[in-house]
Amino acid sequence: MPANHTEGSAPSTQSTLTQGSSPATCTETETFTEVVEGEEWGSFYYSFKTEQLVTLWVLFVFTIVGNSVVLFSLWRRKRKSRMTFFVTQLAITA
């Protein structure tokens, strides 16, 4: 085992610049819309955006339905307390 490594640690990698080389500079920039417009319809990222949109809509619908059920059940309850008021306010805000 080399002397400069401790047990359980990964070996360190060192990068050195050769003489006469300089760090690369980035001069071209692309906006997000340019990147999105450049994607083809059947690409992986287009499919991912569609799945993400569907997932968010499903979560939105479940949230609305769930909070509506909570509000309806608390509205029908005869005994009102501070806790039912608190849960009602949470269901309204979410």
Biopython code that builds the backbone (N, CA, C, O; Angstrom):
import numpy as np
from Bio.PDB.StructureBuilder import StructureBuilder

atoms = [
    (1, "MET", "N", (0.857, -1.183, 0.000)),
    (1, "MET", "CA", (0.000, 0.000, 0.000)),
    (1, "MET", "C", (0.891, 1.230, 0.000)),
    (1, "MET", "O", (1.842, 1.294, 0.779)),
    (2, "PRO", "N", (0.609, 2.215, -0.857)),
    (2, "PRO", "CA", (1.418, 3.427, -0.886)),
    (2, "PRO", "C", (1.308, 4.202, 0.411)),
    (2, "PRO", "O", (0.301, 4.113, 1.115)),
    (3, "ALA", "N", (2.320, 4.946, 0.718)),
    (3, "ALA", "CA", (2.393, 5.663, 1.988)),
    (3, "ALA", "C", (1.456, 6.864, 2.037)),
    (3, "ALA", "O", (1.045, 7.271, 3.123)),
    (4, "ASN", "N", (1.105, 7.444, 0.883)),
    (4, "ASN", "CA", (0.295, 8.652, 0.921)),
    (4, "ASN", "C", (-1.209, 8.378, 0.926)),
    (4, "ASN", "O", (-1.992, 9.327, 0.965)),
    (5, "HIS", "N", (-1.632, 7.136, 0.890)),
    (5, "HIS", "CA", (-3.057, 6.798, 0.935)),
    (5, "HIS", "C", (-3.421, 6.277, 2.306)),
    (5, "HIS", "O", (-2.706, 5.456, 2.882)),
    (6, "THR", "N", (-4.520, 6.749, 2.819)),
    (6, "THR", "CA", (-5.032, 6.205, 4.073)),
    (6, "THR", "C", (-6.028, 5.123, 3.738)),
    (6, "THR", "O", (-6.551, 5.072, 2.624)),
    (7, "GLU", "N", (-6.289, 4.270, 4.684)),
    (7, "GLU", "CA", (-7.199, 3.165, 4.426)),
    (7, "GLU", "C", (-8.607, 3.698, 4.196)),
    (7, "GLU", "O", (-9.100, 4.512, 4.977)),
    (8, "GLY", "N", (-9.254, 3.241, 3.127)),
    (8, "GLY", "CA", (-10.617, 3.640, 2.824)),
    (8, "GLY", "C", (-10.727, 4.869, 1.954)),
    (8, "GLY", "O", (-11.830, 5.246, 1.560)),
    (9, "SER", "N", (-9.603, 5.510, 1.642)),
    (9, "SER", "CA", (-9.698, 6.703, 0.802)),
    (9, "SER", "C", (-9.344, 6.354, -0.629)),
    (9, "SER", "O", (-8.558, 5.441, -0.881)),
    (10, "ALA", "N", (-9.919, 7.071, -1.545)),
    (10, "ALA", "CA", (-9.650, 6.844, -2.959)),
    (10, "ALA", "C", (-8.368, 7.553, -3.342)),
    (10, "ALA", "O", (-8.047, 8.594, -2.768)),
    (11, "PRO", "N", (-7.636, 7.021, -4.289)),
    (11, "PRO", "CA", (-6.417, 7.707, -4.716)),
    (11, "PRO", "C", (-6.762, 9.041, -5.353)),
    (11, "PRO", "O", (-7.755, 9.163, -6.071)),
    (12, "SER", "N", (-5.935, 10.038, -5.084)),
    (12, "SER", "CA", (-6.221, 11.367, -5.612)),
    (12, "SER", "C", (-5.678, 11.479, -7.024)),
    (12, "SER", "O", (-4.645, 10.902, -7.365)),
    (13, "THR", "N", (-6.393, 12.230, -7.827)),
    (13, "THR", "CA", (-5.932, 12.463, -9.188)),
    (13, "THR", "C", (-5.494, 13.902, -9.286)),
    (13, "THR", "O", (-6.150, 14.802, -8.761)),
    (14, "GLN", "N", (-4.388, 14.115, -9.957)),
    (14, "GLN", "CA", (-3.865, 15.460, -10.098)),
    (14, "GLN", "C", (-3.839, 15.800, -11.570)),
    (14, "GLN", "O", (-3.433, 14.981, -12.394)),
    (15, "SER", "N", (-4.270, 17.008, -11.908)),
    (15, "SER", "CA", (-4.196, 17.453, -13.297)),
    (15, "SER", "C", (-3.153, 18.550, -13.386)),
    (15, "SER", "O", (-3.157, 19.491, -12.592)),
    (16, "THR", "N", (-2.281, 18.429, -14.337)),
    (16, "THR", "CA", (-1.248, 19.440, -14.522)),
    (16, "THR", "C", (-1.333, 19.970, -15.931)),
    (16, "THR", "O", (-1.692, 19.250, -16.863)),
    (17, "LEU", "N", (-1.000, 21.233, -16.077)),
    (17, "LEU", "CA", (-0.967, 21.853, -17.390)),
    (17, "LEU", "C", (0.431, 21.711, -17.956)),
    (17, "LEU", "O", (1.422, 21.923, -17.258)),
    (18, "THR", "N", (0.501, 21.356, -19.211)),
    (18, "THR", "CA", (1.815, 21.299, -19.842)),
    (18, "THR", "C", (2.260, 22.699, -20.172)),
    (18, "THR", "O", (1.447, 23.620, -20.250)),
    (19, "GLN", "N", (3.550, 22.857, -20.364)),
    (19, "GLN", "CA", (4.098, 24.174, -20.623)),
    (19, "GLN", "C", (3.557, 24.714, -21.944)),
    (19, "GLN", "O", (3.611, 24.021, -22.960)),
    (20, "GLY", "N", (3.046, 25.918, -21.943)),
    (20, "GLY", "CA", (2.532, 26.530, -23.152)),
    (20, "GLY", "C", (1.028, 26.344, -23.326)),
    (20, "GLY", "O", (0.448, 26.956, -24.224)),
    (21, "SER", "N", (0.378, 25.531, -22.510)),
    (21, "SER", "CA", (-1.063, 25.367, -22.656)),
    (21, "SER", "C", (-1.780, 26.309, -21.708)),
    (21, "SER", "O", (-1.256, 26.676, -20.656)),
    (22, "SER", "N", (-2.972, 26.689, -22.091)),
    (22, "SER", "CA", (-3.753, 27.589, -21.246)),
    (22, "SER", "C", (-5.136, 27.001, -21.064)),
    (22, "SER", "O", (-5.570, 26.181, -21.873)),
    (23, "PRO", "N", (-5.838, 27.406, -20.010)),
    (23, "PRO", "CA", (-7.200, 26.908, -19.811)),
    (23, "PRO", "C", (-8.099, 27.339, -20.965)),
    (23, "PRO", "O", (-7.925, 28.416, -21.533)),
    (24, "ALA", "N", (-9.060, 26.486, -21.302)),
    (24, "ALA", "CA", (-9.973, 26.793, -22.402)),
    (24, "ALA", "C", (-10.964, 27.856, -21.958)),
    (24, "ALA", "O", (-11.419, 27.855, -20.814)),
    (25, "THR", "N", (-11.290, 28.745, -22.854)),
    (25, "THR", "CA", (-12.286, 29.770, -22.557)),
    (25, "THR", "C", (-13.522, 29.513, -23.392)),
    (25, "THR", "O", (-13.436, 29.095, -24.546)),
    (26, "CYS", "N", (-14.658, 29.766, -22.802)),
    (26, "CYS", "CA", (-15.937, 29.562, -23.483)),
    (26, "CYS", "C", (-16.418, 30.913, -23.987)),
    (26, "CYS", "O", (-16.638, 31.838, -23.206)),
    (27, "THR", "N", (-16.577, 31.016, -25.296)),
    (27, "THR", "CA", (-17.017, 32.291, -25.855)),
    (27, "THR", "C", (-18.431, 32.231, -26.389)),
    (27, "THR", "O", (-19.065, 33.273, -26.557)),
    (28, "GLU", "N", (-18.949, 31.033, -26.664)),
    (28, "GLU", "CA", (-20.296, 30.909, -27.207)),
    (28, "GLU", "C", (-21.271, 30.548, -26.103)),
    (28, "GLU", "O", (-20.982, 29.703, -25.256)),
    (29, "THR", "N", (-22.426, 31.193, -26.118)),
    (29, "THR", "CA", (-23.462, 30.881, -25.136)),
    (29, "THR", "C", (-24.738, 30.500, -25.872)),
    (29, "THR", "O", (-25.008, 30.982, -26.972)),
    (30, "GLU", "N", (-25.504, 29.640, -25.253)),
    (30, "GLU", "CA", (-26.796, 29.240, -25.802)),
    (30, "GLU", "C", (-27.851, 29.471, -24.743)),
    (30, "GLU", "O", (-27.630, 29.193, -23.564)),
    (31, "THR", "N", (-28.989, 29.975, -25.157)),
    (31, "THR", "CA", (-30.077, 30.155, -24.213)),
    (31, "THR", "C", (-30.849, 28.851, -24.081)),
    (31, "THR", "O", (-30.718, 27.953, -24.913)),
    (32, "PHE", "N", (-31.644, 28.757, -23.045)),
    (32, "PHE", "CA", (-32.425, 27.547, -22.810)),
    (32, "PHE", "C", (-33.408, 27.292, -23.947)),
    (32, "PHE", "O", (-33.605, 26.147, -24.353)),
    (33, "THR", "N", (-34.015, 28.340, -24.454)),
    (33, "THR", "CA", (-34.995, 28.146, -25.529)),
    (33, "THR", "C", (-34.333, 27.638, -26.803)),
    (33, "THR", "O", (-34.939, 26.867, -27.547)),
    (34, "GLU", "N", (-33.095, 28.060, -27.063)),
    (34, "GLU", "CA", (-32.385, 27.547, -28.229)),
    (34, "GLU", "C", (-32.111, 26.061, -28.096)),
    (34, "GLU", "O", (-32.196, 25.317, -29.073)),
    (35, "VAL", "N", (-31.782, 25.629, -26.886)),
    (35, "VAL", "CA", (-31.514, 24.216, -26.656)),
    (35, "VAL", "C", (-32.792, 23.412, -26.808)),
    (35, "VAL", "O", (-32.781, 22.348, -27.427)),
    (36, "VAL", "N", (-33.900, 23.905, -26.253)),
    (36, "VAL", "CA", (-35.174, 23.188, -26.319)),
    (36, "VAL", "C", (-35.676, 23.123, -27.760)),
    (36, "VAL", "O", (-36.181, 22.087, -28.194)),
    (37, "GLU", "N", (-35.542, 24.217, -28.499)),
    (37, "GLU", "CA", (-35.999, 24.223, -29.881)),
    (37, "GLU", "C", (-35.185, 23.278, -30.749)),
    (37, "GLU", "O", (-35.685, 22.780, -31.758)),
    (38, "GLY", "N", (-33.931, 23.025, -30.370)),
    (38, "GLY", "CA", (-33.078, 22.153, -31.146)),
    (38, "GLY", "C", (-33.349, 20.680, -30.923)),
    (38, "GLY", "O", (-32.834, 19.845, -31.666)),
    (39, "GLU", "N", (-34.142, 20.340, -29.924)),
    (39, "GLU", "CA", (-34.418, 18.937, -29.636)),
    (39, "GLU", "C", (-35.452, 18.384, -30.606)),
    (39, "GLU", "O", (-36.411, 19.063, -30.971)),
    (40, "GLU", "N", (-35.242, 17.167, -31.005)),
    (40, "GLU", "CA", (-36.189, 16.519, -31.895)),
    (40, "GLU", "C", (-37.357, 15.967, -31.093)),
    (40, "GLU", "O", (-37.269, 15.784, -29.879)),
    (41, "TRP", "N", (-38.471, 15.702, -31.810)),
    (41, "TRP", "CA", (-39.678, 15.228, -31.148)),
    (41, "TRP", "C", (-39.469, 13.894, -30.463)),
    (41, "TRP", "O", (-39.983, 13.696, -29.362)),
    (42, "GLY", "N", (-38.747, 12.982, -31.056)),
    (42, "GLY", "CA", (-38.576, 11.649, -30.497)),
    (42, "GLY", "C", (-37.381, 11.509, -29.591)),
    (42, "GLY", "O", (-37.030, 10.384, -29.233)),
    (43, "SER", "N", (-36.736, 12.588, -29.200)),
    (43, "SER", "CA", (-35.534, 12.487, -28.373)),
    (43, "SER", "C", (-35.886, 12.095, -26.952)),
    (43, "SER", "O", (-37.046, 12.160, -26.545)),
    (44, "PHE", "N", (-34.880, 11.688, -26.205)),
    (44, "PHE", "CA", (-35.054, 11.259, -24.818)),
    (44, "PHE", "C", (-35.599, 12.400, -23.964)),
    (44, "PHE", "O", (-36.491, 12.183, -23.145)),
    (45, "TYR", "N", (-35.079, 13.602, -24.142)),
    (45, "TYR", "CA", (-35.477, 14.719, -23.300)),
    (45, "TYR", "C", (-36.902, 15.177, -23.581)),
    (45, "TYR", "O", (-37.590, 15.640, -22.671)),
    (46, "TYR", "N", (-37.356, 15.056, -24.830)),
    (46, "TYR", "CA", (-38.739, 15.401, -25.139)),
    (46, "TYR", "C", (-39.680, 14.466, -24.404)),
    (46, "TYR", "O", (-40.690, 14.903, -23.853)),
    (47, "SER", "N", (-39.355, 13.184, -24.394)),
    (47, "SER", "CA", (-40.167, 12.203, -23.681)),
    (47, "SER", "C", (-40.141, 12.483, -22.185)),
    (47, "SER", "O", (-41.160, 12.357, -21.507)),
    (48, "PHE", "N", (-38.976, 12.864, -21.674)),
    (48, "PHE", "CA", (-38.855, 13.161, -20.253)),
    (48, "PHE", "C", (-39.714, 14.356, -19.875)),
    (48, "PHE", "O", (-40.338, 14.350, -18.814)),
    (49, "LYS", "N", (-39.762, 15.374, -20.713)),
    (49, "LYS", "CA", (-40.592, 16.549, -20.425)),
    (49, "LYS", "C", (-42.065, 16.168, -20.399)),
    (49, "LYS", "O", (-42.820, 16.666, -19.564)),
    (50, "THR", "N", (-42.477, 15.289, -21.305)),
    (50, "THR", "CA", (-43.868, 14.849, -21.337)),
    (50, "THR", "C", (-44.213, 14.068, -20.082)),
    (50, "THR", "O", (-45.265, 14.292, -19.483)),
    (51, "GLU", "N", (-43.340, 13.152, -19.675)),
    (51, "GLU", "CA", (-43.581, 12.378, -18.459)),
    (51, "GLU", "C", (-43.615, 13.271, -17.229)),
    (51, "GLU", "O", (-44.414, 13.050, -16.319)),
    (52, "GLN", "N", (-42.757, 14.270, -17.201)),
    (52, "GLN", "CA", (-42.742, 15.189, -16.071)),
    (52, "GLN", "C", (-44.046, 15.984, -16.011)),
    (52, "GLN", "O", (-44.601, 16.182, -14.931)),
    (53, "LEU", "N", (-44.531, 16.435, -17.151)),
    (53, "LEU", "CA", (-45.781, 17.187, -17.192)),
    (53, "LEU", "C", (-46.957, 16.327, -16.752)),
    (53, "LEU", "O", (-47.813, 16.791, -15.999)),
    (54, "VAL", "N", (-47.010, 15.086, -17.212)),
    (54, "VAL", "CA", (-48.091, 14.178, -16.814)),
    (54, "VAL", "C", (-48.028, 13.908, -15.311)),
    (54, "VAL", "O", (-49.058, 13.901, -14.636)),
    (55, "THR", "N", (-46.825, 13.687, -14.789)),
    (55, "THR", "CA", (-46.671, 13.433, -13.350)),
    (55, "THR", "C", (-47.136, 14.627, -12.531)),
    (55, "THR", "O", (-47.818, 14.456, -11.521)),
    (56, "LEU", "N", (-46.779, 15.822, -12.949)),
    (56, "LEU", "CA", (-47.202, 17.015, -12.211)),
    (56, "LEU", "C", (-48.717, 17.203, -12.254)),
    (56, "LEU", "O", (-49.314, 17.618, -11.261)),
    (57, "TRP", "N", (-49.347, 16.902, -13.394)),
    (57, "TRP", "CA", (-50.805, 17.013, -13.478)),
    (57, "TRP", "C", (-51.498, 15.980, -12.589)),
    (57, "TRP", "O", (-52.510, 16.277, -11.956)),
    (58, "VAL", "N", (-50.946, 14.766, -12.546)),
    (58, "VAL", "CA", (-51.531, 13.725, -11.679)),
    (58, "VAL", "C", (-51.417, 14.153, -10.219)),
    (58, "VAL", "O", (-52.374, 14.005, -9.459)),
    (59, "LEU", "N", (-50.259, 14.681, -9.816)),
    (59, "LEU", "CA", (-50.100, 15.166, -8.441)),
    (59, "LEU", "C", (-51.060, 16.316, -8.145)),
    (59, "LEU", "O", (-51.626, 16.387, -7.054)),
    (60, "PHE", "N", (-51.241, 17.201, -9.098)),
    (60, "PHE", "CA", (-52.155, 18.323, -8.924)),
    (60, "PHE", "C", (-53.585, 17.840, -8.698)),
    (60, "PHE", "O", (-54.275, 18.328, -7.803)),
    (61, "VAL", "N", (-54.029, 16.881, -9.510)),
    (61, "VAL", "CA", (-55.394, 16.361, -9.383)),
    (61, "VAL", "C", (-55.576, 15.647, -8.048)),
    (61, "VAL", "O", (-56.580, 15.854, -7.366)),
    (62, "PHE", "N", (-54.603, 14.799, -7.666)),
    (62, "PHE", "CA", (-54.709, 14.108, -6.376)),
    (62, "PHE", "C", (-54.720, 15.094, -5.209)),
    (62, "PHE", "O", (-55.425, 14.876, -4.224)),
    (63, "THR", "N", (-53.958, 16.163, -5.308)),
    (63, "THR", "CA", (-53.929, 17.168, -4.245)),
    (63, "THR", "C", (-55.282, 17.856, -4.118)),
    (63, "THR", "O", (-55.790, 18.035, -3.011)),
    (64, "ILE", "N", (-55.863, 18.242, -5.247)),
    (64, "ILE", "CA", (-57.161, 18.920, -5.221)),
    (64, "ILE", "C", (-58.246, 17.990, -4.677)),
    (64, "ILE", "O", (-59.048, 18.394, -3.835)),
    (65, "VAL", "N", (-58.271, 16.745, -5.158)),
    (65, "VAL", "CA", (-59.292, 15.792, -4.703)),
    (65, "VAL", "C", (-59.109, 15.477, -3.218)),
    (65, "VAL", "O", (-60.081, 15.460, -2.463)),
    (66, "GLY", "N", (-57.881, 15.230, -2.802)),
    (66, "GLY", "CA", (-57.627, 14.905, -1.395)),
    (66, "GLY", "C", (-57.994, 16.031, -0.452)),
    (66, "GLY", "O", (-58.619, 15.800, 0.583)),
    (67, "ASN", "N", (-57.609, 17.250, -0.805)),
    (67, "ASN", "CA", (-57.954, 18.391, 0.047)),
    (67, "ASN", "C", (-59.451, 18.658, 0.050)),
    (67, "ASN", "O", (-60.000, 19.101, 1.059)),
    (68, "SER", "N", (-60.110, 18.395, -1.061)),
    (68, "SER", "CA", (-61.569, 18.555, -1.096)),
    (68, "SER", "C", (-62.254, 17.551, -0.173)),
    (68, "SER", "O", (-63.215, 17.894, 0.514)),
    (69, "VAL", "N", (-61.770, 16.331, -0.156)),
    (69, "VAL", "CA", (-62.337, 15.311, 0.739)),
    (69, "VAL", "C", (-62.129, 15.712, 2.199)),
    (69, "VAL", "O", (-63.034, 15.561, 3.020)),
    (70, "VAL", "N", (-60.950, 16.217, 2.522)),
    (70, "VAL", "CA", (-60.674, 16.662, 3.892)),
    (70, "VAL", "C", (-61.599, 17.813, 4.270)),
    (70, "VAL", "O", (-62.182, 17.811, 5.355)),
    (71, "LEU", "N", (-61.737, 18.790, 3.387)),
    (71, "LEU", "CA", (-62.607, 19.924, 3.688)),
    (71, "LEU", "C", (-64.059, 19.492, 3.856)),
    (71, "LEU", "O", (-64.745, 19.978, 4.756)),
    (72, "PHE", "N", (-64.533, 18.597, 3.014)),
    (72, "PHE", "CA", (-65.911, 18.125, 3.118)),
    (72, "PHE", "C", (-66.138, 17.360, 4.425)),
    (72, "PHE", "O", (-67.165, 17.536, 5.081)),
    (73, "SER", "N", (-65.172, 16.509, 4.799)),
    (73, "SER", "CA", (-65.348, 15.737, 6.032)),
    (73, "SER", "C", (-65.278, 16.629, 7.275)),
    (73, "SER", "O", (-65.980, 16.383, 8.257)),
    (74, "LEU", "N", (-64.445, 17.647, 7.233)),
    (74, "LEU", "CA", (-64.385, 18.560, 8.376)),
    (74, "LEU", "C", (-65.610, 19.473, 8.429)),
    (74, "LEU", "O", (-66.036, 19.876, 9.511)),
    (75, "TRP", "N", (-66.169, 19.795, 7.280)),
    (75, "TRP", "CA", (-67.358, 20.639, 7.241)),
    (75, "TRP", "C", (-68.568, 19.915, 7.832)),
    (75, "TRP", "O", (-69.411, 20.540, 8.475)),
    (76, "ARG", "N", (-68.657, 18.597, 7.617)),
    (76, "ARG", "CA", (-69.784, 17.820, 8.132)),
    (76, "ARG", "C", (-69.653, 17.505, 9.619)),
    (76, "ARG", "O", (-70.635, 17.131, 10.259)),
    (77, "ARG", "N", (-68.471, 17.650, 10.167)),
    (77, "ARG", "CA", (-68.234, 17.316, 11.570)),
    (77, "ARG", "C", (-68.968, 18.299, 12.471)),
    (77, "ARG", "O", (-68.936, 19.510, 12.252)),
    (78, "LYS", "N", (-69.633, 17.753, 13.494)),
    (78, "LYS", "CA", (-70.420, 18.598, 14.396)),
    (78, "LYS", "C", (-69.526, 19.351, 15.382)),
    (78, "LYS", "O", (-69.731, 20.538, 15.635)),
    (79, "ARG", "N", (-68.542, 18.656, 15.929)),
    (79, "ARG", "CA", (-67.703, 19.258, 16.956)),
    (79, "ARG", "C", (-66.530, 19.979, 16.306)),
    (79, "ARG", "O", (-65.741, 19.366, 15.588)),
    (80, "LYS", "N", (-66.418, 21.260, 16.553)),
    (80, "LYS", "CA", (-65.317, 22.059, 16.009)),
    (80, "LYS", "C", (-64.285, 22.286, 17.110)),
    (80, "LYS", "O", (-64.635, 22.522, 18.266)),
    (81, "SER", "N", (-63.034, 22.212, 16.742)),
    (81, "SER", "CA", (-61.970, 22.460, 17.709)),
    (81, "SER", "C", (-60.853, 23.250, 17.030)),
    (81, "SER", "O", (-60.925, 23.557, 15.840)),
    (82, "ARG", "N", (-59.836, 23.567, 17.794)),
    (82, "ARG", "CA", (-58.702, 24.283, 17.226)),
    (82, "ARG", "C", (-57.968, 23.423, 16.202)),
    (82, "ARG", "O", (-57.458, 23.937, 15.207)),
    (83, "MET", "N", (-57.915, 22.109, 16.446)),
    (83, "MET", "CA", (-57.220, 21.214, 15.521)),
    (83, "MET", "C", (-57.962, 21.110, 14.186)),
    (83, "MET", "O", (-57.326, 21.087, 13.133)),
    (84, "THR", "N", (-59.292, 21.048, 14.213)),
    (84, "THR", "CA", (-60.033, 20.990, 12.952)),
    (84, "THR", "C", (-59.888, 22.302, 12.182)),
    (84, "THR", "O", (-59.828, 22.307, 10.953)),
    (85, "PHE", "N", (-59.831, 23.411, 12.917)),
    (85, "PHE", "CA", (-59.595, 24.702, 12.274)),
    (85, "PHE", "C", (-58.226, 24.721, 11.594)),
    (85, "PHE", "O", (-58.097, 25.191, 10.463)),
    (86, "PHE", "N", (-57.209, 24.210, 12.282)),
    (86, "PHE", "CA", (-55.849, 24.161, 11.749)),
    (86, "PHE", "C", (-55.787, 23.277, 10.497)),
    (86, "PHE", "O", (-55.196, 23.674, 9.493)),
    (87, "VAL", "N", (-56.385, 22.094, 10.546)),
    (87, "VAL", "CA", (-56.380, 21.170, 9.402)),
    (87, "VAL", "C", (-57.164, 21.783, 8.239)),
    (87, "VAL", "O", (-56.779, 21.624, 7.080)),
    (88, "THR", "N", (-58.244, 22.472, 8.540)),
    (88, "THR", "CA", (-59.016, 23.140, 7.489)),
    (88, "THR", "C", (-58.172, 24.191, 6.790)),
    (88, "THR", "O", (-58.170, 24.272, 5.562)),
    (89, "GLN", "N", (-57.455, 24.996, 7.563)),
    (89, "GLN", "CA", (-56.605, 26.020, 6.976)),
    (89, "GLN", "C", (-55.486, 25.401, 6.126)),
    (89, "GLN", "O", (-55.137, 25.944, 5.078)),
    (90, "LEU", "N", (-54.928, 24.276, 6.568)),
    (90, "LEU", "CA", (-53.899, 23.584, 5.775)),
    (90, "LEU", "C", (-54.472, 23.056, 4.466)),
    (90, "LEU", "O", (-53.826, 23.153, 3.423)),
    (91, "ALA", "N", (-55.674, 22.500, 4.513)),
    (91, "ALA", "CA", (-56.288, 21.972, 3.296)),
    (91, "ALA", "C", (-56.623, 23.095, 2.315)),
    (91, "ALA", "O", (-56.544, 22.902, 1.102)),
    (92, "ILE", "N", (-56.989, 24.248, 2.824)),
    (92, "ILE", "CA", (-57.309, 25.371, 1.948)),
    (92, "ILE", "C", (-56.040, 25.911, 1.287)),
    (92, "ILE", "O", (-56.051, 26.222, 0.096)),
    (93, "THR", "N", (-54.962, 26.023, 2.037)),
    (93, "THR", "CA", (-53.745, 26.610, 1.482)),
    (93, "THR", "C", (-53.001, 25.673, 0.544)),
    (93, "THR", "O", (-52.288, 26.131, -0.348)),
    (94, "ALA", "N", (-53.157, 24.367, 0.733)),
    (94, "ALA", "CA", (-52.407, 23.446, -0.139)),
    (94, "ALA", "C", (-53.188, 23.246, -1.348)),
    (94, "ALA", "O", (-52.768, 22.509, -2.240)),
]
sb = StructureBuilder()
sb.init_structure("model")
sb.init_model(0)
sb.init_chain("A")
sb.init_seg("    ")
for serial, (resi, resn, name, xyz) in enumerate(atoms, 1):
    if name == "N":
        sb.init_residue(resn, " ", resi, " ")
    sb.init_atom(name, np.array(xyz, "f"), 0.0, 1.0, " ", f" {name:<3s}", serial, name[0])
structure = sb.get_structure()
